[in-house]
């Protein structure tokens, strides 16, 4: 359902004006008619930083001369950002690695020139936090992916009055046995509002004899009660096929952290290929919604 851009990959390590080994897992938003990409890069130490690139058309990006976020107190790495525009500011969630494990941190910016770090918003062993672009009954809402032995690698929803303290947590979606997402799932891009519901792109992982395969799928949440999932597309919408998705730092991976809804009803979806390069494709929002409504699998 996703039409790959014919000139993928759109950003590689050769395009970055400082030394990096990869460019992948990027959040993308539209700010004042400019596409802003926050991308993750590995350094030769094996640790990660977050860079920034800009584009006028969503396809051709130029990286800033300095990284956007580097570890400060996190000690090891900052990774896999997501960005949500809410109440006039951009909220950035990202994974931070330290000797205490992996947590999610929150930052905010109005212009992507100056950024304020707010700090950790989860305990250890959380990944893939995306914030909804609207409040529900006065509360912020997020999708996240904690890990536990009871419900391994499932998608949860949590709420907050102030973005710092989160609760009312509820498991809303599990991997399905012997399915393309049977090993683990996690939120991808922040949800997109449609007339039928909140469209959420997620990643699903399938184990094989040659390692795991990361693909993308979609789910549809109720507009007023996002913990209620209306439908989950039974089939994936994107899988590794191009050479730079099949082979790289981590083989057989397409992984999204960002998507931009356009006024013509299309959606630009951005994904990291094999944890090495950035790619983009386009899909019709209506097709993705139809997949959730008419060809659904159980949410849990």
C-alpha positions in Angstrom: 0.0 0.0 0.0 3.0 2.3 0.3 4.5 3.6 -2.9 8.2 3.8 -2.4 10.0 7.0 -3.5 12.0 6.1 -6.7 15.1 7.8 -5.4 15.4 6.1 -2.0 17.4 6.2 0.2 16.8 9.9 0.8 19.5 10.4 3.5 22.6 8.4 4.2 25.8 8.9 6.3 27.4 10.5 3.2 25.0 13.4 3.5 25.9 14.3 7.1 28.6 17.0 7.6 30.0 15.3 10.8 31.2 11.8 11.3 28.4 9.2 11.6 28.1 5.5 10.6 24.3 5.4 10.0 21.2 7.6 9.5 17.9 5.9 10.5 14.7 5.8 12.6 13.8 9.5 12.1 10.8 11.6 13.2 9.5 14.0 10.6 7.1 16.9 11.0 6.1 19.9 8.9 7.0 23.2 10.6 6.2 26.5 8.8 6.1 24.8 5.3 9.5 23.1 6.0 9.9 19.4 6.7 12.0 18.8 9.8 13.7 15.4 10.2 15.2 14.3 13.5 17.3 11.2 12.7 19.3 8.8 14.8 22.9 8.1 13.9 25.4 5.6 15.3 28.9 6.9 16.0 32.0 4.7 15.8 31.8 4.2 19.5 28.6 2.3 18.9 26.5 4.9 20.7 23.8 7.1 19.1 23.0 10.8 18.7 20.1 12.6 17.1 20.7 14.9 14.1 18.5 17.3 12.2 17.8 17.7 8.5 15.5 20.1 6.6 13.6 19.9 3.3 11.2 22.0 1.3 9.5 19.1 -0.4 9.7 16.2 2.0 12.1 14.2 -0.3 15.3 16.2 -0.5 16.9 16.8 2.9 20.0 18.8 4.0 21.5 18.1 7.4 22.4 20.8 9.9 26.1 21.2 10.5 25.8 20.1 14.2 23.8 17.3 15.9 20.5 18.3 17.5 20.7 16.1 20.6 23.6 14.3 22.2 23.8 12.4 25.5 23.9 14.8 28.4 23.5 12.8 31.6 22.1 9.8 29.8 25.8 8.6 29.5 25.3 6.2 26.6 22.9 7.0 23.8 19.9 9.0 22.7 17.8 7.2 20.1 14.6 6.9 18.0 12.9 10.3 18.4 9.2 10.9 17.8 7.7 14.5 17.5 4.1 15.6 18.1 2.8 19.2 17.6 0.5 19.9 20.6 -0.7 23.3 22.0 1.7 25.3 19.9 4.9 23.4 20.8 6.7 20.3 19.5 7.0 17.5 22.0 10.0 15.2 21.4 10.1 11.7 23.0 13.3 9.7 22.6 15.0 6.7 24.1 17.9 7.2 26.5 20.4 4.5 27.5 22.3 4.6 30.8 23.7 2.1 33.3 20.1 2.0 34.7 18.6 0.7 31.5 16.6 2.3 28.7 14.0 5.0 29.5 12.0 7.5 27.6 12.9 11.2 27.9 10.9 14.2 26.8 12.0 17.5 25.3 10.2 20.5 23.8 10.9 23.1 21.2 9.0 25.8 19.3 11.4 26.3 16.4 13.9 23.4 16.3 16.7 25.9 17.0 16.5 25.8 20.8 15.4 22.7 22.7 14.4 22.3 26.4 15.0 18.9 28.0 12.3 18.0 30.4 13.7 14.7 31.6 12.7 11.1 32.0 8.9 10.2 31.8 9.2 6.4 32.3 11.0 3.9 34.4 13.4 1.4 32.9 12.7 -0.9 30.0 10.4 1.3 27.9 10.7 2.0 24.2 8.6 3.6 21.4 6.6 6.3 23.2 4.4 8.4 20.9 2.1 11.2 22.2 -1.3 11.9 20.7 -1.7 15.4 19.1 -4.8 16.1 21.2 -5.9 15.8 24.8 -8.7 13.5 26.0 -10.9 14.8 28.8 -8.1 17.2 29.7 -5.4 14.6 29.8 -2.4 14.0 27.5 -2.3 10.5 26.0 0.6 8.3 24.8 1.2 4.9 23.3 4.2 3.1 24.7 5.8 -0.3 24.8 7.1 -1.6 28.1 8.5 -5.1 28.4 7.3 -7.7 30.9 7.2 -11.4 31.1 3.4 -11.4 31.4 2.7 -9.4 28.2 6.0 -9.2 26.2 6.4 -6.3 23.8 2.8 -5.2 23.6 1.3 -1.7 23.1 -0.1 0.2 26.1 -1.8 3.5 26.5 -1.2 5.9 29.4 -2.5 9.4 30.4 -1.0 12.4 32.1 -2.2 15.8 33.4 1.2 17.5 32.9 3.4 15.3 30.6 5.6 14.4 33.5 3.5 12.0 35.6 1.7 9.2 33.7 -0.9 6.6 34.8 -4.2 5.0 34.0 -2.1 2.6 32.0 -3.8 -0.1 30.0 -2.7 -2.8 27.6 -4.6 -2.3 24.3 -2.8 -4.4 21.7 -0.8 -7.6 21.7 1.3 -9.6 19.1 -0.8 -12.3 17.5 0.6 -15.9 17.5 1.8 -17.2 14.1 1.2 -13.9 12.5 3.6 -11.4 10.8 3.8 -9.4 14.1 3.9 -12.4 16.5 7.2 -11.7 18.2 6.8 -8.1 19.3 5.0 -4.9 18.3 5.6 -1.2 19.1 4.2 2.2 18.3 5.8 3.9 15.3 4.7 7.4 14.1 2.5 9.6 16.3 -1.2 8.9 15.5 -2.9 10.6 12.5 -6.4 12.0 13.0 -9.0 10.8 10.4 -12.7 11.0 10.2 -13.0 7.3 11.1 -10.5 7.4 14.0 -6.8 7.8 15.0 -4.6 6.0 12.5 -1.6 4.5 14.1 1.4 3.0 12.3 3.2 0.4 14.3 6.1 -2.0 13.7 5.7 -5.8 14.0 8.5 -8.4 14.3 8.5 -12.0 13.0 11.2 -14.4 14.0 12.8 -16.6 11.3 15.7 -19.1 11.1 17.8 -16.2 9.7 16.9 -13.6 12.3 14.0 -11.3 12.9 12.1 -9.3 10.2 10.7 -5.9 11.0 7.5 -4.8 9.1 5.0 -2.0 9.4 1.2 -2.3 10.0 -1.7 0.0 10.9 -4.3 0.2 13.6 -7.3 2.5 14.1 -8.3 4.0 17.5 -11.6 5.6 18.6 -11.5 9.3 18.2 -12.7 10.1 21.7 -11.5 6.9 23.5 -8.1 6.1 22.1 -7.8 3.0 24.3 -10.5 1.5 22.2 -9.1 0.0 19.0 -11.6 -0.2 16.1 -9.5 -2.4 13.9 -6.0 -3.6 13.2 -4.9 -4.3 9.6 -4.4 -8.1 9.2 -1.6 -7.7 6.7 1.5 -5.6 6.8 1.7 -2.4 4.7 5.5 -2.4 4.2 8.2 -5.0 4.5 12.0 -5.1 3.7 12.4 -5.4 -0.1 15.0 -3.0 -1.4 18.7 -3.9 -1.0 19.2 -1.1 1.7 16.4 -2.5 3.7 17.5 -6.2 3.5 21.1 -5.6 4.2 22.8 -3.1 6.6 23.6 -2.5 10.2 20.6 -4.7 11.2 19.3 -6.8 8.3 15.6 -7.0 7.2 14.3 -3.9 8.9 11.8 -1.2 8.0 11.2 1.0 11.1 9.2 4.2 11.3 9.2 7.0 13.8 7.4 9.7 11.7 4.7 10.3 9.1 3.3 13.6 7.6 -0.3 13.9 6.6 -0.8 16.0 3.5 -3.8 18.1 2.4 -4.5 15.9 -0.6 -5.3 12.8 1.5 -1.9 11.2 1.2 0.5 10.3 3.9 4.3 10.6 3.6 5.7 7.7 5.7 9.4 7.8 6.6 11.4 4.7 7.7 14.9 3.5 8.5 16.2 0.8 6.2 18.3 -1.9 7.9 19.2 0.7 10.7 21.4 2.3 8.1 19.6 4.8 5.8 16.4 6.8 5.6 13.6 6.2 3.1 10.2 7.6 2.3 7.0 6.5 0.6 3.5 7.7 0.1 0.1 6.0 0.9 -3.5 7.1 0.7 -4.9 7.6 4.2 -8.2 6.1 3.0 -6.6 2.9 1.9 -4.9 2.4 5.3 -8.2 3.2 7.2 -10.0 0.7 4.9 -7.5 -2.0 5.7 -8.2 -1.5 9.5 -12.0 -1.5 9.0 -12.5 -4.3 6.4 -9.5 -6.6 6.9 -8.8 -6.6 10.6 -7.1 -9.0 13.0 -7.8 -9.1 16.7 -6.2 -6.4 18.8 -5.3 -8.8 21.6 
